[in-house]
């Protein structure tokens, strides 16, 4: 009865998420976010009557659903005796029930009782519940989920699955043909690891031995996805078991791996790449599954565990935007993940230990970050490097973090590949029904140490005595199929032999293997690698068009109740500036850059904390109705042009996961401008893993270009150490700019410190107009946002204008100059104001707008004007061991050929003083020494 009720409730029309509890300042929705209709669910009256009539019996059923997993024996290498545990709530007598008492299971439990259901004794019911929830194959946790519909759905379907094979009254079955395919996958995985152990004995391959059921998981995942209409799967996965997966299921030729092991690159000879290790290889492959096309993208994974997870989420959302999935669709009831699915595979110790996982889960249902629910698999080796599980976390399960977002968890025995297949099928069904995250915790083991060269018995002798004295998962499953008459020993041996021979042939072919150029394909077609020349790109536009776009950026519906202060300063103020063509400030220039790219057909996304209004209340690209609380983004009503849209993504208070997410979007589609703004520049410290391993090095290691923009507010304004510096020196240390030769466009990152609004406009537009992509670090302003001298006029935006790497000094007579001060960013305005106040006319101020690539040629041209100059100074507001001094000096002296002297704060451990008087004195000293 319950099954009929529940299946009727989960029709295609109800595949929409429950409405968000919060309004997110929008009932109508904005681009990239749309509130979906609330799901309607109620338990049938007859079911409620049965439960109320048998209240104590139902309490027993619910107790097993809540506590049963504690007695389950799904751990294949457990040192604990689960059978000796007792839980009072699972004893029928706890509820006043007697063993022979008759019960009516209908409405209480979904799994059928032998022979055909009907009345049963309490003993029979308890026995069935024990089999379902306390077995050796699989257990479940979902009682903490608040949503009644989800709990009912999970109980119903899990109870059908858990005894389905024995009762033969469930959709959850594995055919004999499927069992043979599973066995072949397991045998191939084992054969791969054996082959590698013999042919490449000293290689750390991070094999899948002990976790071979990973391949049956993928086998079912691909089939369930294809059947559900999924066309694209984006996967984040750590290194263990990665190569067996790629070579057996994802069409990667073993010759590519063997070629790499011979000391060669995985890229063609002409690729400007330093390459990476085998365990970081990625896959982007078109597959055919059950006659349907399915693309799978296996994200690059650095050795910083779990760092790939937010990248996969961002790439998933970018693909969803491209195909019009979820809120990017015109269909008001279309949920996310209709055609693009995110899958994340975790390591057990890393999932519990790495904070980026908490950040990712916290993003799961946040507007503009949701992807329609991710399917998670934890490959639970029950050890992290050498640390056993109980020392690697404070919770019972490695999966307990999933409970923070009320995601259900299935604990499955990795020794049972068929149950791994079935539980994957169920997990996919849940994900499709609710578009929410779900976890599979696959209990398995690691046959060797952290790598194949490691001896784990040094620190974990007891558990490895069990592991070394037991058979492998492929051998156990093969023997089972032989006993069941599904497979013969001869057939199994032929599978091993055939695959071994194939690997041997690939090893011979690896000597002549030629790597393919798999970059700049599909959506990246037409782009290329940057050259060693420093190019200039015309990024200006007709001001009549820009004036129109600027007015549209503050155009509101007639019934919109705008904040009176914003009406005066932001809206009316912007209109006046645009019409006069004078004093165009930073936020207006940004709106013109973003709006013009949208007009040209590019989507733009700006992400971070408070980005709608801006940390310094300057942007206001998103306005909120003061009466209805409704959000409105004027640029998305831009008429004319080619239909680009702006997504304003207010992020959670996170740096690492959010920046990784934005990087994932940036590597997917080069025609989108992706901007991440730190609330203050030094907050980027929290995302250093993403910066070091992906943004800065991705192209060098993997030929993965990206045009991600980082806006990092910077400036010494007396705000002490936490909000003064974006740590320019760290980014400069990460760049591959040359000290002894001119830079070209082929540096790994662009780092700029622009001083005018037009410069900012041009550098943003340049990101998408060039025929290559580079990440852009903008040392962003704070007080310069409203500084009159940092504004620009309409002339600075016209066709033929562009970003200037160096800005000269137009107000000084070059023949009178005896000293040249080179500086960068906001510090220029401090020096210039002091120079004017003192009436100094023999000191020139040159602004270095681009730090990387270092503009040696433009700097030479500017300095050549000052033939009488005898002294050259680098002046900065940062401390000597910070800022750009250590970067600029060797390049200036090597490439310009002149001695450069330093003026700035002395060396310090922290970025800025917290004492107001000291800050003021330091500023005065820097000015005095610079202009002396």
N, C-alpha and C positions, 0 to 999 in steps of 0.2 A: 504493500500500500504506500509506504513512504517513498519507494522508488518511483512509482507512478506520479506521485505529487511533485517530487523534486524535478524529475525530467520535464514535466510540464512547465515548471517555473523557469527553466534555463533555455528558453528558445532564443533564436538569433536576435530577436527584437530586444532582448534584455541584456545584450552584451555591451553594457555601458557601465561606467564606474559610478559608484555612489558619489553623490555630490559632495564637494569639499565642505567641511564643517565651517571653514572661514570663507568669507566672500572674496578674499584677495583683492579688495577694492574694485571688484568688477562682477556685476551680474550678467552683463552682456558679453563679456570676454574681450580680449585684445588679441592682436596677432600673436600666435603661438600658444595661446591659452584660451580654453573655452570650457566653462562649467557644463558638465554633462547632466542629463536628467537623473534624478534619484531613482535607484532600483527599488522596486516594490516587492516585498516578500513577507509571507506569513506562513506559519506552520498550519497544516490542515486541521480542521476542528476535530476530526476523528482521531488524529494522531495525538493531539493535546488531551483528548478525553482518555485515551489509553494510558498516557503518561501520568495523568492526574489520578487515575484509578489504581495505578500500580506505582505509587510514588517512591516507595523504598526500592523496588526493583529498578526503576529508572535511575535512582541515585547510584546503584551498583554499576549500571551501564556507564553512567557519566564518570564514575570513579576510575573505571578501566581506561576510558578515553583520556583521563587526566594523568593517571599514575602508571598505566600499563607499561609504558616505555622504560620505566625504571627496572623492570624485571626482564626485559627483552635481552636475548643473548646474541645480538647482531655483531659483536666484536669477535673476529676470527682468531685473535691472538690475546684474548683477555687473560690477565693474571688474577682477576677477581672471580669469586664464586657467586654468580648472580642467583643461583638456585637457593642459596642460604638466606637471601634477603626476604623479609616479610613486610608487607604494607597493610596495616589494619583496615584501611578503606577498601581493600580488595577482598576482604572476608565477608561473605554474605551475612554472617551472624552480626556483623557490625551494624546492619540495618534491620535486625530482627527477623531475618529470613531463615527458613529451615531448608535442609538439602532437598527434601522431597516435595516441597511446596510447588504447586503448579503456577506457571506464569504464561501470559500471552505475549510473545516477543514482537508481534506486529506493532509498528509504531515506536518500538523501543530500540530496535537494532535492525540493520539492513541485511546483514548476511543471513542466509537461510540455515535453519536447523535441519539436521537429518531426521527423517528422510525427506520431508517436503515442507518443513516449517510446521506451523500449528502449535498447539500447546506443548509446553516443555517443563521440565523441573528446573529448579534453581541450580542444581548441580550441572545439568546439561547447558544451561545458559552460561554459567561461570566458566565451564570448560571451553565453550566457544569463544567467549571473551578473552580467555587466557591464550587461546590459539591465535586470535587476531592481533591482540595488542602486546603480547609478551613472548612472541615467537623468536625464532633464530634467524629469520630471513629479513624482516622489516618491522619497524615500529614507527610511531607517529607522535608529534606534538602539535596540538592546535587549540587546546582548551583556553589559551590566553587571548585568543582572537575575540574582539568585542562584537564583530558583526555576526549576527545570528545566521544569516543566510550562508555565509562562508563555513561556519561550524557545521551546519546541517549538511552542506554539500560535501565537505571533507569526510565527515563521519560515514555518510552514505557510501561514497565511492571507495574510501579506504577499506571499509568492511567488506565490500564486494570483492576488492582486489585481494585482500589478505588471505581469503580462503577460496578464491575463485578457481584456482587450478584443481583443488581437491573436489570442489562441489560442481564444477563444470556448469555453473549457472551465472557466469559473469562474462563481460566483454573483454576481461583481462586474461588473455591466453597467449601462449607462444607456440606457433606451429612448429612441426618438425623441420620444415625447410628453414624457418628462421633460426632454429636451434643449431642447424648445421652451419649457417652463415655466422652465427655468434662464435661457434667453435673455431671456425677458420680465422676469424679476426683475432681471437685469443692466441691461436697457434702462431699466426704471423707476428704478433707482438712479441711473443716469447722467442721466436726464431730470429727476429731483428736484434733483440738484446744479446742472444747467444752469438750471433754472427759478429756483432760489434765487439763482444768480449774476446773473441778469438782473433779477429783480423786487426782490431785496434785496441789492444789490451790496456794501453796506458791512457786512453781517452776517458775523460769525465763526461759520460753521455747522459747522465740523469735519466736512466731508463725507467720503464714502467713496471718493472718486476715487482709483483705484489699488488699492483694496482691495475692489472690488465683489464679489469672490468670497466675501465675508463672508455675503452673502445665500444663495448656494447651500449654504454650511455650515449655516445655520439651516434651510433647506428640507429637507435630509436629516436633520438633527437631529430636527426635529419628527416626521418620518415614522418614523424608527427608534424614537423614543421611544413613539409611539402603537402601533407594531407590537409593542413589548416590554411593553406593558401599563402604561407610565408614565402617570400621571394629572396630575402636577403637576411643572413644571420651574421652578426658581428660578435666575435668571441674574444674575451680576454682569458689568458691561460698562462700559468707559470711554466717553468722549464721541464718539470718531471713528466715523462711520458709524452712529451711534445713531438719528438722525432718519430716514434712508432705511429702516432696519429697521422702525422703529415705524410709519411711514406705509404701507409696502408690504406688510408681513407681519403686523403685530400690531394692526391695526384702529384705529390712532390717526388721527383725522381731521386732514388738513392744515389745516383751518380753525382748529383749536385752536392750531396753531403760528403761523399767520398772524395770529390774534387777539392772541397774545402779542407778535408783532413790531410790532403797531400801538400798543404801549405799555400794553396791558391785562393784567390778572392772569389766570392760568390757573385761578383759583378763583372761585366765586360772590362777589358783592359783600359778602355778610354773613360770609364766612369770615375769621377773625382770622389771616390769613397774610401774610407779607411776600413770599412767592413766591421763585422762583429762576430761573436761566438756562435757556434752551431745551435745552442739552446735558445737563441734569440731570433732564429729565422721566422719569418712570417709567411702567411699564405693568403692569397687572394685568388679564389678559384671558382669557376663556374662548374657546378655539378649537375648531374641528372639523377634524380631520386624518384623511384616509382613512376618514371615517365614524365616528371616535372622538373623544370629548370629551377635551380636553387644556387644562389651565390653565397659563398662563405668567406668572411674576412677574419683571419686570425691576427690580432693586433700584435705589433712588436712588443716584446717584454724585456725591460732591463732587469738586472739582477736585484734591483730594489723591489722586493716582493709586494705584490698587490698594486703596484703603481700603474699597471696597465688598465685597471678596472674603470676609473673615471674616464680614461681615454676612450675605452670601448663604448661607454655610455654616450659621450659626446659625438662620436662617429655615428652611432646609431641614430641619434636625434637629427644629425645633419642629413642622413639618408632619408629619414622620415620627412624632413622638410622638402627634400628634393622630389619625392614621389607624391607629396600631398597626403601624408598619413596623419591621423589624429586631428589635432586642432589646426593643422596646416591644410586640412581638407575643407571643401565647401559643404560637405555632408555634416550637418549638426550633430548627428548621432554616431559618427565614426570615431571609435576609440584609437588611441595610439597602439602601435605594434600590430596593426592589421596586416601589413606586408613586410615589416622590418622588425626583427627580434634581436634583443641583446641577451647574450649568455656569458656568464662569468664563472670561471673555474678557479677555486681557491685551494691553497694549501692549508692544512689544519692549524699549524702553529701561527702562520702568517695571518690567517683570517682573524684569529683571536687577538693577535698582538699588534697588528698594524692599524694605527688610528685612521688611515685613509678609508678603511672599510666602514667605520662609523659615519664618516662624512658622506660616503657614497650612499649608504642606506638612508641617511637623513635627507638626501636630495631626491630620493626615489619618487616621491609624490609632490614635490615642490613645483609649482607652475613654472614653465619654461625650462625645467630640467627633467621632468617626467618622460619616460620612454615607453610607457605601457607595461611596466613590470619586467624585471629581469629574471631569468631562470638561472639559479645558482647551483653549482656542484662543489662540495668540499671533498677533495681527495684526502681522506683522513688517514694519513700514515701513522698517526698517534705519536709522532715525535717531531721535534723541530731542531734540525741539525743534530745535536746530541741530547736535547732537553726533552724529557718525557712530558706527556700531555698535562699531568697534574701540576707540573712546575711551570707550565707555559700559560696558565690562565687561572682565574679565581672561580670559575663556574664549572658546573658538571660537564657540560658539552662544549666542544669547540664552536658549535653553531649557535650558542646562546645569544650572540649579538643580534641574530635575526629577529629575536623577540621584541627588539626595540621598535620595530615597525610592524609588529604582529604578523610576521611572515610565517606560514606553516613550515615545519621541518619534518622530513622523512629520514629516519636513520636506517640505512640498508647495509646488509652484509655483502662486502665485496667478493666473498667466496661464492656468491650466488648470482652469477651474471644474468640469469633469467629474471630474477627479482629486480635487478638493476634496470633491466629493460622495461619491466612492467611499471615500476615506480616512476621512471622517466616519462612513460606514457601518461600516467596519472598527473604528474607535475605539469606536463604540457597542457593537459585538459583544464587544470585549475587556472593556469596562466591565461589560457584563451577565454575562460569563463569570466574571470575577474580583472584581468590585465594588471596583476599585482605580482610582487616578488614572491618567489617560493624557493626553498632550499632542499637539496638532497645531500645528506651527510653519509658518504660512502666509506664505511669502516673497512680499512684494508691494512696493508703494511708495506714497509720498505725493505726489500730483501737484503740490500747492502746498506752501507752507511749513507751519509749525506751525498756522497758520490761514490763511484765504484772503486776508488782508491782508498776509501776510508774504512777503518775497522770499528764498527759500532759496539763490539763487545767490550771495549775499554770501559764504557760508561753505562751500558744497558745489557748486561750479560743474561739476565733472566728472560727477558722478552725475546732476545735473539737466540736463546736456546730453543724456544718454541718455533721461531721462524726457520732456523736451520734444520730442524728435525721434521718439518712438514713438507708436503708436496706443494707444487705451484698451483695457482688458480687454473691455468690452461690444462695442466695434467689432470686435476680433479674433475674438471668439467668434461674433458674428453672421456675419461673413464666412466663418468655417469652416462653419457650418451651411448657409449659402447654397451653398457649394461642395459640401457633402455632399448637397444636395437635400432637407434637412430643413426648411428655412425659406426663404422668398423675400424679396427685398429689399422688396417691397411690403408683405408681412406685418410685417416688422420696422419699417418706417416707420409703419405703422398703429399698432403698439404704442406708439411714441414719441408720435405725434400724439394718440391717445386719452388717454394718461396726462397729457400736457401740457394738454389741454382739461379734464380732470378737475381738475387743480391750479388752472387758471384759474377754474373754477367755484367751487372751494373758497375761492379768494382773495376772490371777490365775496361768498360766503356768510359769510366771516369778519366782515364788518361787523355782521351780526345774530347772530353766534354767541354763545350763552350757555353758559358753563362749567358742567359738572355737578359736583355734590357727590359725589365718589367716595370719601369717607371715612365712617367709622362704618357700614360695610356688612358683611355676612356675619358673621364671628365678632365683629366690633366693634359689631354691632347692640345698641342699648340704652344705649350710652355716648354721651357728648357732650363738647363743649368746656366747660372750667371757666368760671365766671362771675367778675365783679369783686367778689363777696361772699366773705368769709372764713367758711367753714362749719365746723361741728363734727360729727363722726361718732361715734356710739356704737359702740365697738369692744370693749366688755366682753362677757364670757360667764359663765355660771353656773360657780362655782368647783368644783362637784362634777364637771362635765364636764372642766374644766381639770386637776383633780387626777387624774382617770382618764388623760387624755392624758399628763400628766407621768410617771405611773408606767409607762405603756406605752413612754415614750421611753428607759427603762433596763431594760426587760424582755428577758431573754435566754433562748435555748434552754437546757435543762438540761445539755446536754453541751458548752456553750460555755465555753472556758477564758479567762476574763477576767483582765486584768492586776490583780494584787492591790492596787496603789495605786489604780487606778480603781474597784475594787470598794468600797473604803473611802471615798474622797473624792468620787467622781462618782456612783456608783450608790446606795450606802447614804446618802450625804450628801444627795442629791436627794430620796430618799424621805422622809427625816426633815423636810426643809424643806417639802415638799408637804403632808405630814400635819399639820404644825403650822400651816401657812399663814403662816409668818414667814420673814424673811430669804431671800426668793426672789431668787436672784442672776441675773446677766445671762444666762448660758447656759441656765438653766432657763426664764427668761421667753422667750428665743428659741425654745426647744423647744415651749413652750406656744403661741406665735404660729404657728409653722410647722405644728405638729400640729393645731391647731384649724382652720387653713385647709385642711389636707388632709382633715380630718373633714368639712368643708363641701363637699368635692369639687374643690378646687383642687390642681393639681400645683405643686410647689415645686422649684426648682433652685438650689443654691448652688455657686458655682464660684470657683476661685482656687487659689493654692498652699497646700497643707496645710489645706484647709478642713475636712476630716473631723474632725481633732482641734482645729484652730484654731492660728494662729500662737503663741498664748500658752497652748496646751494647756488650753483652757477648754471647748471645745465638745463634743468626743467624740460627735458625732451618728453617727459610724461607729466601730465597735469591731472590733478584730482579735484573732482567737483566737490565744493565745500558743503553742499547739502546732501547729495546722494552718495558720496564717497566713491563715485564711479571714476574709473581711470580712463584717460584719453591720450592718445599719441597722435598729435596733429600730422606728423610727416607721413603716417600711413593713410592719410586721406589725400595725399598728393595726386593731383590730376595731371594727365599727360604722361609722357615718358614710357618706359618699358616695364613697369610693374614691380620694381623692387620693393621689399618690405623691411621694416625695422622691428627687430625683436629686442625689447628691453627686459633683461633677465636679472631681476633682483635676486641675488644669491643668498644662500645660507652663510653664516659667519665662518667661512672656511677659505683657505687659500689653496692647499695642495689639491684637493679633489676638484674644486671649481676650476682652477687653472688647467688641470689635466683634462677636464671636460671640454674646456674651450679649445685646447690643443687638438683634441679628437675631432672637433668640428672643423678646425682649420686644415687638418691633413686630408679631410674627406673631399672638400670642394674648394678649389682655388678661386672660384668666382664669388665667394662670399667674404665679406670683411668681418672678421671676428675680433672684437676688442675686449680685453679684460682690464678693468681699472681697480688697482689696489686702493683701499680707503686712504691709506698713507703708504708711501713708497716702501718703507721698511717692512711692511706686512708681507712683502714678497718673500721674506725669509722663510715663512711657513710653507712655501711652495718650492723650496730649493731642489727637491728631488725631481720635480717636473721640469724645472728650468735646466738643470744639469743633464738629465738623462734623455729628455725628449726635445725640448724647444731649441736648445743651443746646439745639440749634437746629432739630432735626428737625421739631418741631411748628410752629414759627414759619415755617420755609421751606416745608414740604411738607404740613402738616396730618397728620403722622405722630406720633401720640401714643405714649408708651411709659411703663411703670411700673417701669423698671429700678431696682434698689437698689444703691448703691455704699457698701460699708462701708470706711471709711478710718481705720485706727487712728491716733490723734493724742494727743500729750501730751508735755510737757517733763519728762523724768525723768532728765536727765543723760546721755542716750544720744547726744549730739552731733547734728550737722546732718542725718545721713542718715535717722534714724528718729524724729524728734521731731514734725515738722509735716506735715500732709496738705495744706498750702497753702490754708487756708480762704479766704484773700484772693483767690485765683485763681477759685475757684468763685463767690464773691460778686461778683466783677467780671463774670462771665459771666451773672449773673442779670439779669432786667429789672425788678427791684423799683424802685418809684418813691421818690424822695427827698422829694417835696412833696405826695404824696397817699397815702392808705391803700392797701395791697396787698389784692388779692383772691386767690381760688384760681387765677386765670388767669395767675399768674407762670409763667415757663417751667420752673422747677425748684424743688423743695423742698429746703432745706438745714437740717438740724437738728443740734443738739448735746445730746442727751438725757443727763440725769444720774441717772436711776433705771431699774431693770430694767422696771418697769411702763410707763414712757414709751416704751422701746424696743419692748415688746410691742405697744402701741397703734399706734405709727407703722408697724410692719410690717403689721399687720392692716388698717390704714386704706388701704394701697396697693391692695387688691383690693375693699374694701367701698364705696369711693366710686363715683360714676357717671361719673368721668373718670379719666384716667391722667396722672400726672406723674412724671418721674424723681426719685428721692430720694437725696440725698447725706447719709449719716450720718457725722458726725464721731465715729468709734467709739472706745471706751475701750481702755485698756491696763491700768493698775493698778486702774481702777474696776471691772473685771470681777469682782474679788473684794473690793472695798471694802465693808465692812459698811454704811456709810451710803448706798451706792448700791442697796441691796436694797429690795424692796417686800414688802407683806403681801397676803394674799388679798383684802382689801377693795379694793385698787387695780386688781383685774382684773374685778370684778363687773359685771353689766349696769348700764348707765348711766354707766360710766367711759369716759374718752377721753384722747387726747393733749392735753396742755396746752402751749400756745405759750409761756406764761410761768409760772414757779413762784415764788410769793411767799415771804415769810419768816414762818413761823407761830410762831416762838418769841420774837419781839421785840414789846414793847409799842409800838405805833405812835406813841403820844403822846410817847414819849421820844426818838424818832429825830431826830437832827440831820443825819445824812449817810446817803445811799442809794448803795450800790455795786451797779451792774449788771454782771454777768459771765456767762460761758457755759461749760458743760462742767466738766471735772475741776477747773478753777481754783477753782470754788465751794468744794470740800471743803478745799482748802488754806487759803482765807480763813476758812471757818467754824471749822475746828479752831483756827486762831490766835486768832480772836475769842473762842472759849470759853476758851482757855488764859489770855488776858489779862483775862477777865471783862468784856468790853465789851458794854454793853446799849443803846447809843444809835446803833448803826450797823446798818442793815438790808441784807441781801443778797438781791437779786432775780436769779433765773436766767432768762436769755433762752434758752429751749429751741429755739425756732424762729428762725432768722436770716432765712430767706426762705421764705414771705412774712413781711415784717417785721410783728410783731403790735402795731401802734401802739395799738389800742383796749384790748387786754388790759394793755399796759404803762401806759397812762393810768389804768386802773382800780386797778392796784397802787400806783402812785405817789400816787394821790389819798388813800390811807390815811395818808400821812405828811405831815400838814399843817405840822409844825414843821421839816421838813427844809429846810436852806438850801444844802446841797452835794450835787451829783450827780456820781458818778465812774464811769467805765468802767475796770474793772481786767481785765487779761489777762496771760497768761504769755508770749505771743508778743512779738516786737519791734514797735515802733511802726509800721513800714512793712509789717507783716504782720498776720495775725489779722483780727478783725472791726472794729477801731477805725475805720478809714477808711470802712467801710460803715455802722456804727451811728451815728456822730456826726452826719452831716447829717440822717439820718432822725429821730433823737432831738430835735435842736434845731428842725427844721422842723415835725414833727408833734406833739411833746410840748410844745415851746415853752420849754424850759429849757436852760441852758448845761450842757454835759457836759465834764468834765475827764478827762484821761488819766493812768492809772498802768499801767506795764508796762515792759518792756525798751526800751532806746533803739534807734534805727534801726541796722540791721546788714545786711551783704551776705549772710550765711548764716543759716540758721534758728536755730542753737543753738551754743553753745560746746562745745568738746571738753575743756575743763579743769574737772575736778571742783570745785575750790575756787571758781572763778569762777561756776559754775552755782549752787553753794550760796549764794554772796554775792548773786547776782541775785535768787534766791527770797526771801531775807531782806529785801532792799531793797523788793521789790514788796509784800510783806506789810506792812512798816513804813509805807510811803507810803500804802497803801490804808487802813489802820486808824488812821492819824494823826488 
